[in-house]
Structure formats: structure tokens, C-alpha cells
Amino acid sequence: MARDSCLARVTAGVAVGGAVGGAVGAVYGTYEAIRFKVHV
């Protein structure tokens, strides 16, 4: 029981970390693209 709880917490942590990292990366990437006037 405790092992499943630990695995669930790790999985949730990875999901949250990935979501936050992706969001920060998208915002930073957009900022850099605008700053360097990169037009696709």
C-alpha cells in the first residue's frame, strides 16, 4: 500500500514538474522569439 502511494506521488510530481517546465519554456521561448524578432 505504501509503495503504491509513493509511486503515485512520484508520478504526480513528474506530471506537475513537466507541466510547469513546459509552461515556463513556452513563455520564455516566446519572449526570446519576440525579443530577437524571429518571424516564422
C-alpha positions in Angstrom: 0.0 0.0 0.0 2.8 2.4 0.9 4.7 1.6 -2.2 1.7 2.4 -4.5 1.3 5.7 -2.6 4.9 6.6 -3.1 4.8 5.7 -6.8 1.6 7.8 -7.2 3.4 10.7 -5.6 6.4 10.4 -7.8 4.2 10.1 -10.9 2.2 13.2 -9.8 5.4 15.1 -9.2 6.8 14.2 -12.6 3.5 15.3 -14.2 3.4 18.6 -12.3 7.1 19.3 -13.0 6.7 18.6 -16.7 3.7 20.8 -16.9 5.4 23.7 -15.1 8.6 23.3 -17.0 6.8 23.2 -20.3 4.8 26.3 -19.5 7.9 28.2 -18.4 9.7 27.0 -21.5 6.9 28.1 -23.8 6.7 31.6 -22.2 10.5 32.0 -22.2 10.7 30.8 -25.8 8.0 33.2 -26.9 9.7 36.1 -25.1 13.1 35.3 -26.7 11.5 35.0 -30.2 9.8 38.4 -29.8 13.0 39.9 -28.4 15.1 38.7 -31.3 12.3 39.4 -33.8 12.2 35.9 -35.1 9.2 35.6 -37.5 8.3 32.1 -38.7 
